[in-house]
Amino acid sequence: MLEFTVPKMTCGACEKRVRKALEAVEGVEGVSVDLSRHKVGISGPVASAGAAAALAQAGYPPLEA
Ligand SMILES: [Cu+2]
């Protein structure tokens, strides 16, 4: 389980974009979002760098963990 803090993720539309971006990353099996804390959890055999890059590309760069 990876967890990122994504400060720019602030509403349901952001959540949708974040989920879509992450679900396209190889190895991602599940995405959980806590909007109020700006947290994204990712399950599956996924590389942290790949998930972070996908977030950044979607316009939602994560904070360094
Ligand atoms: Cu939003």
N, CA, C, O and the ligand as a Tripos MOL2 file, in Angstrom:
@<TRIPOS>MOLECULE
protein
  261   259    66     0     0
PROTEIN
NO_CHARGES

@<TRIPOS>ATOM
      1 N           0.8470   -1.2060    0.0000 N.3       1 MET1
      2 CA          0.0000    0.0000    0.0000 C.3       1 MET1
      3 C           0.8780    1.2500    0.0000 C.2       1 MET1
      4 O           1.7040    1.4590    0.8890 O.2       1 MET1
      5 N           0.6740    2.0630   -1.0160 N.am      2 LEU2
      6 CA          1.3670    3.3440   -1.0750 C.3       2 LEU2
      7 C           0.3960    4.4200   -0.6140 C.2       2 LEU2
      8 O          -0.8160    4.2910   -0.7860 O.2       2 LEU2
      9 N           0.9320    5.4740   -0.0320 N.am      3 GLU3
     10 CA          0.0800    6.6080    0.2980 C.3       3 GLU3
     11 C           0.7860    7.8930   -0.0950 C.2       3 GLU3
     12 O           1.9640    8.1020    0.1950 O.2       3 GLU3
     13 N           0.0210    8.7500   -0.7680 N.am      4 PHE4
     14 CA          0.5510   10.0500   -1.1530 C.3       4 PHE4
     15 C          -0.3430   11.1490   -0.6000 C.2       4 PHE4
     16 O          -1.5430   10.9570   -0.4060 O.2       4 PHE4
     17 N           0.2600   12.2930   -0.3510 N.am      5 THR5
     18 CA         -0.5060   13.4980   -0.0610 C.3       5 THR5
     19 C          -0.5320   14.3470   -1.3250 C.2       5 THR5
     20 O           0.5080   14.6840   -1.8920 O.2       5 THR5
     21 N          -1.7450   14.6820   -1.7520 N.am      6 VAL6
     22 CA         -1.9210   15.4150   -3.0070 C.3       6 VAL6
     23 C          -2.6910   16.7050   -2.6990 C.2       6 VAL6
     24 O          -3.9220   16.7170   -2.7060 O.2       6 VAL6
     25 N          -1.9540   17.7880   -2.4310 N.am      7 PRO7
     26 CA         -2.5980   19.0210   -1.9470 C.3       7 PRO7
     27 C          -3.6350   19.5950   -2.9080 C.2       7 PRO7
     28 O          -4.6130   20.1980   -2.4670 O.2       7 PRO7
     29 N          -3.4360   19.4170   -4.2100 N.am      8 LYS8
     30 CA         -4.3470   20.0440   -5.1830 C.3       8 LYS8
     31 C          -5.6450   19.2690   -5.3670 C.2       8 LYS8
     32 O          -6.5540   19.7340   -6.0550 O.2       8 LYS8
     33 N          -5.7360   18.1100   -4.7680 N.am      9 MET9
     34 CA         -6.9500   17.3070   -4.9020 C.3       9 MET9
     35 C          -7.9610   17.7800   -3.8640 C.2       9 MET9
     36 O          -7.8470   17.4580   -2.6820 O.2       9 MET9
     37 N          -8.9470   18.5420   -4.3150 N.am     10 THR10
     38 CA         -9.8200   19.2200   -3.3600 C.3      10 THR10
     39 C         -11.3080   18.9550   -3.5370 C.2      10 THR10
     40 O         -12.0980   19.3580   -2.6840 O.2      10 THR10
     41 N         -11.7170   18.2930   -4.6150 N.am     11 CYS11
     42 CA        -13.1490   18.0660   -4.8080 C.3      11 CYS11
     43 C         -13.3860   16.7680   -5.5700 C.2      11 CYS11
     44 O         -12.4450   16.0620   -5.9320 O.2      11 CYS11
     45 N         -14.6480   16.4690   -5.8040 N.am     12 GLY12
     46 CA        -14.9920   15.2200   -6.4670 C.3      12 GLY12
     47 C         -14.4280   15.1150   -7.8780 C.2      12 GLY12
     48 O         -14.0590   14.0270   -8.3200 O.2      12 GLY12
     49 N         -14.3600   16.2340   -8.5840 N.am     13 ALA13
     50 CA        -13.8140   16.2090   -9.9450 C.3      13 ALA13
     51 C         -12.3260   15.8810   -9.9090 C.2      13 ALA13
     52 O         -11.8270   15.1220  -10.7390 O.2      13 ALA13
     53 N         -11.6280   16.4560   -8.9480 N.am     14 CYS14
     54 CA        -10.2060   16.1270   -8.7630 C.3      14 CYS14
     55 C         -10.0630   14.6400   -8.4730 C.2      14 CYS14
     56 O          -9.2170   13.9550   -9.0480 O.2      14 CYS14
     57 N         -10.9010   14.1610   -7.5790 N.am     15 GLU15
     58 CA        -10.8200   12.7550   -7.1980 C.3      15 GLU15
     59 C         -10.9640   11.8630   -8.4250 C.2      15 GLU15
     60 O         -10.2270   10.8900   -8.5820 O.2      15 GLU15
     61 N         -11.9190   12.1990   -9.2960 N.am     16 LYS16
     62 CA        -12.1370   11.4050  -10.5020 C.3      16 LYS16
     63 C         -10.8930   11.3970  -11.3850 C.2      16 LYS16
     64 O         -10.4920   10.3540  -11.9030 O.2      16 LYS16
     65 N         -10.2820   12.5860  -11.5510 N.am     17 ARG17
     66 CA         -9.0990   12.6660  -12.4020 C.3      17 ARG17
     67 C          -7.9370   11.8850  -11.8030 C.2      17 ARG17
     68 O          -7.1930   11.2070  -12.5130 O.2      17 ARG17
     69 N          -7.7960   11.9910  -10.4900 N.am     18 VAL18
     70 CA         -6.7240   11.2720   -9.8080 C.3      18 VAL18
     71 C          -6.9160    9.7570   -9.9360 C.2      18 VAL18
     72 O          -5.9730    9.0180  -10.2200 O.2      18 VAL18
     73 N          -8.1500    9.3200   -9.7220 N.am     19 ARG19
     74 CA         -8.4280    7.8790   -9.8400 C.3      19 ARG19
     75 C          -8.1410    7.3810  -11.2450 C.2      19 ARG19
     76 O          -7.5270    6.3300  -11.4290 O.2      19 ARG19
     77 N          -8.5910    8.1450  -12.2370 N.am     20 LYS20
     78 CA         -8.4090    7.7380  -13.6270 C.3      20 LYS20
     79 C          -6.9230    7.6370  -13.9580 C.2      20 LYS20
     80 O          -6.4810    6.6830  -14.5970 O.2      20 LYS20
     81 N          -6.1620    8.6300  -13.5160 N.am     21 ALA21
     82 CA         -4.7210    8.6400  -13.8090 C.3      21 ALA21
     83 C          -4.0350    7.4320  -13.1750 C.2      21 ALA21
     84 O          -3.1850    6.7870  -13.7900 O.2      21 ALA21
     85 N          -4.4210    7.1400  -11.9340 N.am     22 LEU22
     86 CA         -3.7460    6.0460  -11.2220 C.3      22 LEU22
     87 C          -4.1760    4.6820  -11.7310 C.2      22 LEU22
     88 O          -3.3730    3.7510  -11.7960 O.2      22 LEU22
     89 N          -5.4560    4.5670  -12.0930 N.am     23 GLU23
     90 CA         -5.9260    3.2650  -12.5510 C.3      23 GLU23
     91 C          -5.2770    2.8620  -13.8700 C.2      23 GLU23
     92 O          -5.2960    1.6890  -14.2410 O.2      23 GLU23
     93 N          -4.6980    3.8380  -14.5820 N.am     24 ALA24
     94 CA         -4.0070    3.5410  -15.8380 C.3      24 ALA24
     95 C          -2.5620    3.0810  -15.6040 C.2      24 ALA24
     96 O          -1.8860    2.6510  -16.5390 O.2      24 ALA24
     97 N          -2.0960    3.1730  -14.3640 N.am     25 VAL25
     98 CA         -0.7120    2.7970  -14.0670 C.3      25 VAL25
     99 C          -0.6160    1.2830  -13.8620 C.2      25 VAL25
    100 O          -1.4320    0.6810  -13.1650 O.2      25 VAL25
    101 N           0.3750    0.7000  -14.4700 N.am     26 GLU26
    102 CA          0.5500   -0.7450  -14.3640 C.3      26 GLU26
    103 C           0.7230   -1.1790  -12.9130 C.2      26 GLU26
    104 O           1.5030   -0.5930  -12.1620 O.2      26 GLU26
    105 N          -0.0130   -2.2050  -12.5360 N.am     27 GLY27
    106 CA          0.1210   -2.7640  -11.1990 C.3      27 GLY27
    107 C          -0.8990   -2.2370  -10.2010 C.2      27 GLY27
    108 O          -1.0660   -2.8100   -9.1240 O.2      27 GLY27
    109 N          -1.5820   -1.1490  -10.5480 N.am     28 VAL28
    110 CA         -2.5470   -0.5750   -9.6050 C.3      28 VAL28
    111 C          -3.8010   -1.4470   -9.5550 C.2      28 VAL28
    112 O          -4.4270   -1.7210  -10.5780 O.2      28 VAL28
    113 N          -4.1510   -1.8780   -8.3420 N.am     29 GLU29
    114 CA         -5.3260   -2.7340   -8.1710 C.3      29 GLU29
    115 C          -6.4660   -2.0010   -7.4890 C.2      29 GLU29
    116 O          -7.6340   -2.3460   -7.6680 O.2      29 GLU29
    117 N          -6.1280   -1.0080   -6.7200 N.am     30 GLY30
    118 CA         -7.1740   -0.2640   -6.0240 C.3      30 GLY30
    119 C          -6.6930    1.1180   -5.6470 C.2      30 GLY30
    120 O          -5.5120    1.3240   -5.3670 O.2      30 GLY30
    121 N          -7.6250    2.0740   -5.6420 N.am     31 VAL31
    122 CA         -7.2920    3.4500   -5.2760 C.3      31 VAL31
    123 C          -8.3030    3.9060   -4.2370 C.2      31 VAL31
    124 O          -9.5100    3.8110   -4.4580 O.2      31 VAL31
    125 N          -7.8160    4.4000   -3.1050 N.am     32 SER32
    126 CA         -8.7240    4.9680   -2.1150 C.3      32 SER32
    127 C          -8.3560    6.4320   -1.9110 C.2      32 SER32
    128 O          -7.1820    6.8020   -1.9040 O.2      32 SER32
    129 N          -9.3880    7.2540   -1.7450 N.am     33 VAL33
    130 CA         -9.1670    8.6970   -1.6570 C.3      33 VAL33
    131 C          -9.7990    9.2270   -0.3770 C.2      33 VAL33
    132 O         -10.9440    8.9050   -0.0590 O.2      33 VAL33
    133 N          -9.0520   10.0340    0.3460 N.am     34 ASP34
    134 CA         -9.5810   10.7750    1.4920 C.3      34 ASP34
    135 C          -9.4510   12.2520    1.1430 C.2      34 ASP34
    136 O          -8.4020   12.8680    1.3340 O.2      34 ASP34
    137 N         -10.5530   12.8040    0.6220 N.am     35 LEU35
    138 CA        -10.5080   14.1780    0.1180 C.3      35 LEU35
    139 C         -10.1580   15.1860    1.2090 C.2      35 LEU35
    140 O          -9.3840   16.1150    0.9790 O.2      35 LEU35
    141 N         -10.7290   15.0000    2.3930 N.am     36 SER36
    142 CA        -10.5460   16.0160    3.4300 C.3      36 SER36
    143 C          -9.0890   16.0940    3.8820 C.2      36 SER36
    144 O          -8.6250   17.1420    4.3330 O.2      36 SER36
    145 N          -8.3790   14.9850    3.7570 N.am     37 ARG37
    146 CA         -6.9680   14.9820    4.1500 C.3      37 ARG37
    147 C          -6.0470   15.0490    2.9280 C.2      37 ARG37
    148 O          -4.8240   15.0600    3.0700 O.2      37 ARG37
    149 N          -6.6250   15.0920    1.7490 N.am     38 HIS38
    150 CA         -5.8440   15.1400    0.4960 C.3      38 HIS38
    151 C          -4.9270   13.9270    0.3590 C.2      38 HIS38
    152 O          -3.8020   14.0300   -0.1300 O.2      38 HIS38
    153 N          -5.4290   12.7880    0.7990 N.am     39 LYS39
    154 CA         -4.6240   11.5600    0.7590 C.3      39 LYS39
    155 C          -5.1380   10.6030   -0.3080 C.2      39 LYS39
    156 O          -6.3390   10.4830   -0.5500 O.2      39 LYS39
    157 N          -4.1850    9.9290   -0.9330 N.am     40 VAL40
    158 CA         -4.5190    8.8790   -1.8970 C.3      40 VAL40
    159 C          -3.7810    7.6170   -1.4850 C.2      40 VAL40
    160 O          -2.5670    7.6360   -1.2810 O.2      40 VAL40
    161 N          -4.5160    6.5240   -1.3650 N.am     41 GLY41
    162 CA         -3.9090    5.2250   -1.0870 C.3      41 GLY41
    163 C          -3.9910    4.3670   -2.3360 C.2      41 GLY41
    164 O          -4.9960    4.3680   -3.0480 O.2      41 GLY41
    165 N          -2.9220    3.6400   -2.5860 N.am     42 ILE42
    166 CA         -2.8640    2.8090   -3.7930 C.3      42 ILE42
    167 C          -2.4580    1.4080   -3.3880 C.2      42 ILE42
    168 O          -1.4500    1.2130   -2.7080 O.2      42 ILE42
    169 N          -3.2610    0.4170   -3.8170 N.am     43 SER43
    170 CA         -2.8810   -0.9650   -3.5380 C.3      43 SER43
    171 C          -2.4990   -1.6550   -4.8310 C.2      43 SER43
    172 O          -2.9220   -1.2610   -5.9180 O.2      43 SER43
    173 N          -1.6900   -2.6930   -4.6910 N.am     44 GLY44
    174 CA         -1.2170   -3.4450   -5.8510 C.3      44 GLY44
    175 C           0.2900   -3.3190   -5.9760 C.2      44 GLY44
    176 O           0.9150   -2.4860   -5.3200 O.2      44 GLY44
    177 N           0.8700   -4.1670   -6.8370 N.am     45 PRO45
    178 CA          2.3180   -4.1700   -7.0210 C.3      45 PRO45
    179 C           2.7530   -3.0290   -7.9430 C.2      45 PRO45
    180 O           3.0670   -3.2360   -9.1150 O.2      45 PRO45
    181 N           2.7610   -1.8430   -7.3870 N.am     46 VAL46
    182 CA          3.0150   -0.6600   -8.2120 C.3      46 VAL46
    183 C           4.2430    0.0910   -7.6950 C.2      46 VAL46
    184 O           4.4770    0.1710   -6.4900 O.2      46 VAL46
    185 N           5.0080    0.6320   -8.6180 N.am     47 ALA47
    186 CA          6.2120    1.3790   -8.2390 C.3      47 ALA47
    187 C           5.8220    2.7870   -7.7910 C.2      47 ALA47
    188 O           5.0400    3.4740   -8.4500 O.2      47 ALA47
    189 N           6.3790    3.1930   -6.6730 N.am     48 SER48
    190 CA          6.0720    4.5040   -6.1210 C.3      48 SER48
    191 C           6.3640    5.6180   -7.1170 C.2      48 SER48
    192 O           5.5690    6.5460   -7.2630 O.2      48 SER48
    193 N           7.5010    5.5290   -7.8010 N.am     49 ALA49
    194 CA          7.8870    6.5820   -8.7500 C.3      49 ALA49
    195 C           6.9010    6.6650   -9.9150 C.2      49 ALA49
    196 O           6.5810    7.7530  -10.3940 O.2      49 ALA49
    197 N           6.4230    5.5010  -10.3660 N.am     50 GLY50
    198 CA          5.4750    5.4860  -11.4790 C.3      50 GLY50
    199 C           4.1550    6.1160  -11.0880 C.2      50 GLY50
    200 O           3.5670    6.8680  -11.8660 O.2      50 GLY50
    201 N           3.6860    5.8150   -9.8890 N.am     51 ALA51
    202 CA          2.4300    6.3800   -9.4180 C.3      51 ALA51
    203 C           2.5710    7.8900   -9.2240 C.2      51 ALA51
    204 O           1.6680    8.6500   -9.5730 O.2      51 ALA51
    205 N           3.6960    8.3170   -8.6700 N.am     52 ALA52
    206 CA          3.9230    9.7480   -8.4510 C.3      52 ALA52
    207 C           3.9850   10.4900   -9.7850 C.2      52 ALA52
    208 O           3.4660   11.5990   -9.9110 O.2      52 ALA52
    209 N           4.6230    9.8730  -10.7760 N.am     53 ALA53
    210 CA          4.7270   10.5080  -12.0910 C.3      53 ALA53
    211 C           3.3570   10.6470  -12.7420 C.2      53 ALA53
    212 O           3.0610   11.6610  -13.3730 O.2      53 ALA53
    213 N           2.5170    9.6130  -12.5830 N.am     54 ALA54
    214 CA          1.1780    9.6650  -13.1710 C.3      54 ALA54
    215 C           0.3550   10.7760  -12.5240 C.2      54 ALA54
    216 O          -0.4030   11.4690  -13.2020 O.2      54 ALA54
    217 N           0.5060   10.9410  -11.2170 N.am     55 LEU55
    218 CA         -0.1990   12.0160  -10.5190 C.3      55 LEU55
    219 C           0.2670   13.3790  -11.0280 C.2      55 LEU55
    220 O          -0.5490   14.2580  -11.3090 O.2      55 LEU55
    221 N           1.5680   13.5440  -11.1410 N.am     56 ALA56
    222 CA          2.1120   14.8220  -11.5810 C.3      56 ALA56
    223 C           1.6410   15.1410  -12.9930 C.2      56 ALA56
    224 O           1.2990   16.2810  -13.3060 O.2      56 ALA56
    225 N           1.6310   14.1120  -13.8420 N.am     57 GLN57
    226 CA          1.2230   14.3000  -15.2310 C.3      57 GLN57
    227 C          -0.2430   14.7270  -15.3240 C.2      57 GLN57
    228 O          -0.6230   15.4740  -16.2260 O.2      57 GLN57
    229 N          -1.0490   14.2540  -14.4000 N.am     58 ALA58
    230 CA         -2.4710   14.5840  -14.3920 C.3      58 ALA58
    231 C          -2.7280   15.9670  -13.7940 C.2      58 ALA58
    232 O          -3.8650   16.4370  -13.7680 O.2      58 ALA58
    233 N          -1.6620   16.6140  -13.3140 N.am     59 GLY59
    234 CA         -1.8190   17.9500  -12.7310 C.3      59 GLY59
    235 C          -1.9560   17.9450  -11.2250 C.2      59 GLY59
    236 O          -2.2940   18.9650  -10.6240 O.2      59 GLY59
    237 N          -1.6930   16.7830  -10.6010 N.am     60 TYR60
    238 CA         -1.8120   16.6450   -9.1550 C.3      60 TYR60
    239 C          -0.5300   16.0970   -8.5400 C.2      60 TYR60
    240 O          -0.5100   14.9740   -8.0360 O.2      60 TYR60
    241 N           0.5270   16.8780   -8.5800 N.am     61 PRO61
    242 CA          1.7990   16.3850   -8.0440 C.3      61 PRO61
    243 C           1.6990   16.0880   -6.5430 C.2      61 PRO61
    244 O           1.2050   16.9160   -5.7770 O.2      61 PRO61
    245 N           2.1650   14.9170   -6.1290 N.am     62 PRO62
    246 CA          2.1410   14.5750   -4.7060 C.3      62 PRO62
    247 C           3.2890   15.2400   -3.9600 C.2      62 PRO62
    248 O           4.3200   15.5660   -4.5470 O.2      62 PRO62
    249 N           3.1010   15.4330   -2.6800 N.am     63 LEU63
    250 CA          4.2010   15.8720   -1.8250 C.3      63 LEU63
    251 C           5.1600   14.7090   -1.6530 C.2      63 LEU63
    252 O           4.7710   13.5460   -1.7590 O.2      63 LEU63
    253 N           6.4050   15.0300   -1.3900 N.am     64 GLU64
    254 CA          7.3690   13.9660   -1.0760 C.3      64 GLU64
    255 C           6.9020   13.2480    0.1720 C.2      64 GLU64
    256 O           6.5300   13.8850    1.1570 O.2      64 GLU64
    257 N           6.9190   11.9350    0.1390 N.am     65 ALA65
    258 CA          6.4560   11.1540    1.2810 C.3      65 ALA65
    259 C           7.4960   11.1920    2.3930 C.2      65 ALA65
    260 O           7.2940   10.5920    3.4490 O.2      65 ALA65
    261 CU        -11.3680   19.5600   -7.7710 Cu       66 CU66
@<TRIPOS>BOND
     1     1     2 1
     2     2     3 1
     3     3     4 2
     4     3     5 am
     5     5     6 1
     6     6     7 1
     7     7     8 2
     8     7     9 am
     9     9    10 1
    10    10    11 1
    11    11    12 2
    12    11    13 am
    13    13    14 1
    14    14    15 1
    15    15    16 2
    16    15    17 am
    17    17    18 1
    18    18    19 1
    19    19    20 2
    20    19    21 am
    21    21    22 1
    22    22    23 1
    23    23    24 2
    24    23    25 am
    25    25    26 1
    26    26    27 1
    27    27    28 2
    28    27    29 am
    29    29    30 1
    30    30    31 1
    31    31    32 2
    32    31    33 am
    33    33    34 1
    34    34    35 1
    35    35    36 2
    36    35    37 am
    37    37    38 1
    38    38    39 1
    39    39    40 2
    40    39    41 am
    41    41    42 1
    42    42    43 1
    43    43    44 2
    44    43    45 am
    45    45    46 1
    46    46    47 1
    47    47    48 2
    48    47    49 am
    49    49    50 1
    50    50    51 1
    51    51    52 2
    52    51    53 am
    53    53    54 1
    54    54    55 1
    55    55    56 2
    56    55    57 am
    57    57    58 1
    58    58    59 1
    59    59    60 2
    60    59    61 am
    61    61    62 1
    62    62    63 1
    63    63    64 2
    64    63    65 am
    65    65    66 1
    66    66    67 1
    67    67    68 2
    68    67    69 am
    69    69    70 1
    70    70    71 1
    71    71    72 2
    72    71    73 am
    73    73    74 1
    74    74    75 1
    75    75    76 2
    76    75    77 am
    77    77    78 1
    78    78    79 1
    79    79    80 2
    80    79    81 am
    81    81    82 1
    82    82    83 1
    83    83    84 2
    84    83    85 am
    85    85    86 1
    86    86    87 1
    87    87    88 2
    88    87    89 am
    89    89    90 1
    90    90    91 1
    91    91    92 2
    92    91    93 am
    93    93    94 1
    94    94    95 1
    95    95    96 2
    96    95    97 am
    97    97    98 1
    98    98    99 1
    99    99   100 2
   100    99   101 am
   101   101   102 1
   102   102   103 1
   103   103   104 2
   104   103   105 am
   105   105   106 1
   106   106   107 1
   107   107   108 2
   108   107   109 am
   109   109   110 1
   110   110   111 1
   111   111   112 2
   112   111   113 am
   113   113   114 1
   114   114   115 1
   115   115   116 2
   116   115   117 am
   117   117   118 1
   118   118   119 1
   119   119   120 2
   120   119   121 am
   121   121   122 1
   122   122   123 1
   123   123   124 2
   124   123   125 am
   125   125   126 1
   126   126   127 1
   127   127   128 2
   128   127   129 am
   129   129   130 1
   130   130   131 1
   131   131   132 2
   132   131   133 am
   133   133   134 1
   134   134   135 1
   135   135   136 2
   136   135   137 am
   137   137   138 1
   138   138   139 1
   139   139   140 2
   140   139   141 am
   141   141   142 1
   142   142   143 1
   143   143   144 2
   144   143   145 am
   145   145   146 1
   146   146   147 1
   147   147   148 2
   148   147   149 am
   149   149   150 1
   150   150   151 1
   151   151   152 2
   152   151   153 am
   153   153   154 1
   154   154   155 1
   155   155   156 2
   156   155   157 am
   157   157   158 1
   158   158   159 1
   159   159   160 2
   160   159   161 am
   161   161   162 1
   162   162   163 1
   163   163   164 2
   164   163   165 am
   165   165   166 1
   166   166   167 1
   167   167   168 2
   168   167   169 am
   169   169   170 1
   170   170   171 1
   171   171   172 2
   172   171   173 am
   173   173   174 1
   174   174   175 1
   175   175   176 2
   176   175   177 am
   177   177   178 1
   178   178   179 1
   179   179   180 2
   180   179   181 am
   181   181   182 1
   182   182   183 1
   183   183   184 2
   184   183   185 am
   185   185   186 1
   186   186   187 1
   187   187   188 2
   188   187   189 am
   189   189   190 1
   190   190   191 1
   191   191   192 2
   192   191   193 am
   193   193   194 1
   194   194   195 1
   195   195   196 2
   196   195   197 am
   197   197   198 1
   198   198   199 1
   199   199   200 2
   200   199   201 am
   201   201   202 1
   202   202   203 1
   203   203   204 2
   204   203   205 am
   205   205   206 1
   206   206   207 1
   207   207   208 2
   208   207   209 am
   209   209   210 1
   210   210   211 1
   211   211   212 2
   212   211   213 am
   213   213   214 1
   214   214   215 1
   215   215   216 2
   216   215   217 am
   217   217   218 1
   218   218   219 1
   219   219   220 2
   220   219   221 am
   221   221   222 1
   222   222   223 1
   223   223   224 2
   224   223   225 am
   225   225   226 1
   226   226   227 1
   227   227   228 2
   228   227   229 am
   229   229   230 1
   230   230   231 1
   231   231   232 2
   232   231   233 am
   233   233   234 1
   234   234   235 1
   235   235   236 2
   236   235   237 am
   237   237   238 1
   238   238   239 1
   239   239   240 2
   240   239   241 am
   241   241   242 1
   242   242   243 1
   243   243   244 2
   244   243   245 am
   245   245   246 1
   246   246   247 1
   247   247   248 2
   248   247   249 am
   249   249   250 1
   250   250   251 1
   251   251   252 2
   252   251   253 am
   253   253   254 1
   254   254   255 1
   255   255   256 2
   256   255   257 am
   257   257   258 1
   258   258   259 1
   259   259   260 2
@<TRIPOS>SUBSTRUCTURE
     1 MET1         2 RESIDUE 1 A MET
     2 LEU2         6 RESIDUE 1 A LEU
     3 GLU3        10 RESIDUE 1 A GLU
     4 PHE4        14 RESIDUE 1 A PHE
     5 THR5        18 RESIDUE 1 A THR
     6 VAL6        22 RESIDUE 1 A VAL
     7 PRO7        26 RESIDUE 1 A PRO
     8 LYS8        30 RESIDUE 1 A LYS
     9 MET9        34 RESIDUE 1 A MET
    10 THR10       38 RESIDUE 1 A THR
    11 CYS11       42 RESIDUE 1 A CYS
    12 GLY12       46 RESIDUE 1 A GLY
    13 ALA13       50 RESIDUE 1 A ALA
    14 CYS14       54 RESIDUE 1 A CYS
    15 GLU15       58 RESIDUE 1 A GLU
    16 LYS16       62 RESIDUE 1 A LYS
    17 ARG17       66 RESIDUE 1 A ARG
    18 VAL18       70 RESIDUE 1 A VAL
    19 ARG19       74 RESIDUE 1 A ARG
    20 LYS20       78 RESIDUE 1 A LYS
    21 ALA21       82 RESIDUE 1 A ALA
    22 LEU22       86 RESIDUE 1 A LEU
    23 GLU23       90 RESIDUE 1 A GLU
    24 ALA24       94 RESIDUE 1 A ALA
    25 VAL25       98 RESIDUE 1 A VAL
    26 GLU26      102 RESIDUE 1 A GLU
    27 GLY27      106 RESIDUE 1 A GLY
    28 VAL28      110 RESIDUE 1 A VAL
    29 GLU29      114 RESIDUE 1 A GLU
    30 GLY30      118 RESIDUE 1 A GLY
    31 VAL31      122 RESIDUE 1 A VAL
    32 SER32      126 RESIDUE 1 A SER
    33 VAL33      130 RESIDUE 1 A VAL
    34 ASP34      134 RESIDUE 1 A ASP
    35 LEU35      138 RESIDUE 1 A LEU
    36 SER36      142 RESIDUE 1 A SER
    37 ARG37      146 RESIDUE 1 A ARG
    38 HIS38      150 RESIDUE 1 A HIS
    39 LYS39      154 RESIDUE 1 A LYS
    40 VAL40      158 RESIDUE 1 A VAL
    41 GLY41      162 RESIDUE 1 A GLY
    42 ILE42      166 RESIDUE 1 A ILE
    43 SER43      170 RESIDUE 1 A SER
    44 GLY44      174 RESIDUE 1 A GLY
    45 PRO45      178 RESIDUE 1 A PRO
    46 VAL46      182 RESIDUE 1 A VAL
    47 ALA47      186 RESIDUE 1 A ALA
    48 SER48      190 RESIDUE 1 A SER
    49 ALA49      194 RESIDUE 1 A ALA
    50 GLY50      198 RESIDUE 1 A GLY
    51 ALA51      202 RESIDUE 1 A ALA
    52 ALA52      206 RESIDUE 1 A ALA
    53 ALA53      210 RESIDUE 1 A ALA
    54 ALA54      214 RESIDUE 1 A ALA
    55 LEU55      218 RESIDUE 1 A LEU
    56 ALA56      222 RESIDUE 1 A ALA
    57 GLN57      226 RESIDUE 1 A GLN
    58 ALA58      230 RESIDUE 1 A ALA
    59 GLY59      234 RESIDUE 1 A GLY
    60 TYR60      238 RESIDUE 1 A TYR
    61 PRO61      242 RESIDUE 1 A PRO
    62 PRO62      246 RESIDUE 1 A PRO
    63 LEU63      250 RESIDUE 1 A LEU
    64 GLU64      254 RESIDUE 1 A GLU
    65 ALA65      258 RESIDUE 1 A ALA
    66 CU66       261 GROUP 0 **** ****
